[in-house]
Amino acid sequence: MTLDLKSAIRTIPDYPKPGIMFRDITTLLGNARAFRRAIDELVQPWAGTKIDKVAGMEARGFILGGAVAHQLSAGFVPIRKKGKLPHTTVSIAYSLEYGLDEMEMHDDAVEAGERVILVDDLIATGGTATGAVGLLKKIGADVVAACFVIDLPELGGAKKIEALGVPVRTLISFEGH
């Protein structure tokens, strides 16, 4: 019997607000077989190729990105909300549904030309992921791909990342918000 990753994800209706179907990956992370399969599938296209770093977006991207980096024998780079990193940083503003926010990473986390994969749990509108791609490119990274466990295709985020010249890999998709 094949493990269905979609069934390992809990859906919480009306969270954080009415009309939203929140896709909670904590149940996938807590299921050893599902977690292993998700990491294996995220890693598979790049197994045996040179990937220097895996960048993960706060917070679930840290969990997934750390595991992907380990499997690829690559370094891990945390991309955080502004003001959370202790060393000299580079930052970028990005669009949210209602306004702007900023994210940052250490200015020495990636060297120009290094091959980097961006990882997070979910791609929705693409605001955060677009900002992360911009941040990585700003310091000269070669962003090889952006990888997500879940895609919400109706919100168009994956297409925004692809429009930046970055291939997108998603494992499953859910209709709606």
Protein Blocks (a to p, Z undefined) as FASTA:
>chain_A
ZZdfklmpccdehiabehiacddfklmmmmmklmmmmmmmmmmmmgoiacfbdcdddfkl
mmmmmmmmmmnopacdddddehiafbdcdddddddfbbcddddddfklpcghiacddddf
bdcklmmmmmmmmmmmmnopacfbacdfbdcfknommmmmmmnopacddfbdcehZZ
